[in-house]
């Protein structure tokens, strides 16, 4: 499972997130999605940690914390929804 981190500064780097989450355990991977057109960080990311206990500790400690002049949102990431399945049954006509 991974951790969702929202309301991030657009200046954040993977190294920044790794450093903050490493205080709570081993960080396996950090993802910072970027905008296709601008290449700029989109303001959220995902962090994977070694164990679920480490993830839980990080979530409890960091959710709502002030970081880089923003109050960040930290919780368990939900599975990505398939956008194609959302359009089924649509009555849109072309």
SVG drawing of the C-alpha trace seen along z (x, -y; Angstrom):
<svg xmlns="http://www.w3.org/2000/svg" viewBox="-28 -29 45 33">
<polyline fill="none" stroke="black" stroke-width="0.4" points="0.0,0.0 1.1,-3.6 0.5,-6.9 -1.2,-9.8 0.3,-13.2 -1.8,-16.2 -1.6,-20.0 2.1,-19.9 4.1,-22.9 4.8,-23.1 8.5,-23.4 8.7,-20.0 11.1,-17.4 11.3,-13.6 14.3,-14.2 12.2,-16.6 9.5,-14.0 12.0,-11.2 13.7,-13.2 10.5,-14.0 9.1,-10.4 12.4,-8.8 12.0,-10.0 9.3,-7.3 11.0,-4.4 12.4,-3.2 11.1,-4.9 10.9,-2.5 9.6,-4.9 8.3,-8.4 6.2,-9.5 5.4,-13.1 3.1,-13.3 3.8,-16.2 1.5,-18.1 1.9,-16.9 1.9,-20.4 4.1,-22.3 6.1,-19.5 5.4,-21.1 4.6,-19.0 0.8,-18.7 0.6,-19.3 0.3,-15.8 2.4,-12.6 2.7,-9.1 5.1,-7.5 5.7,-3.8 7.4,-2.7 8.9,0.6 6.2,1.7 2.6,0.8 3.5,-0.2 5.9,-2.8 3.2,-4.1 0.7,-4.3 3.2,-6.2 4.0,-8.7 0.3,-9.2 -0.5,-9.9 2.4,-12.3 2.2,-14.2 -1.5,-14.5 -2.4,-18.2 1.2,-19.2 2.5,-22.5 5.2,-21.9 6.7,-24.2 4.1,-26.8 1.2,-24.5 -1.0,-22.2 -0.4,-18.8 -3.0,-16.0 -1.6,-12.5 -3.6,-9.3 -3.7,-5.8 -3.8,-6.0 -7.0,-4.6 -6.7,-2.4 -6.8,-4.3 -10.2,-4.3 -10.5,-3.2 -11.8,-6.3 -13.1,-4.2 -15.5,-2.4 -16.9,-5.7 -18.1,-6.6 -20.0,-3.3 -23.7,-3.9 -23.1,-7.5 -25.8,-9.0 -23.4,-11.4 -23.9,-11.6 -21.3,-12.7"/>
</svg>
